[in-house]
């Protein structure tokens, strides 16, 4: 399977062969005075993304920047033909900025005339297929209950202004001066009446999660860790 980067490089190499009038292998620059042109991917660059509605999903788009260079004076005519072809056709996008000495030092070759070409590439992103429904749909109406409790610390001292929130839901409140709280709208599943209710306590820069028994009688006391 050919990837997006490999396909973009292969397309440019094929175009270069036609523009230069000779095959252009994919490889780093080489110090061969009798050699022809080479093309080598240098980096991936962002491209403008598009978005559409509906059931389709746009591909992820990016650019592959490639270095086209020759191995000596014999390569200059081919490089000239590539320059003229790219400038005339307007594609691939031509960038005349390949003279950075650091680039040639990194590649381990002497500086030389070269071109940078930006080739478009894309990664297809199909819309995920929803798994088939193999069982009849069942609609249930959950009841709501109110959870009352008290948050205490060491020596059962009440903790005030502690945020109490239902994990995974939007319900939240704060404890009063006596450490008491009241959470309304807590879902009640009749098929699992004993399922614990998870709450999160936030206060004094600390976070603590606790599981409460919703069937407990009276006030539920939550002891925060020391």
Secondary structure, 3 states (H helix, E strand, C coil): CCCHHHHHHHHHHHHHHHHHCCCCEECCCCCCCCCCEEEEEEEEEECCCCCCCCCCCCCEEEEEEEEEEECCHHHHHHHHHHHHHHHHHCCCEEECCCCCHHHHHHHCCCCCCEEEEEEEEEECCCCCCCCCCCCCCCCCCCEEEEEEEEEECHHHCECCCCEEEECCCCCEEECCCCCEEEEEEEEECHHHCCCCEEEEEEECCEEEEEEECCCCCCCEEEECCC
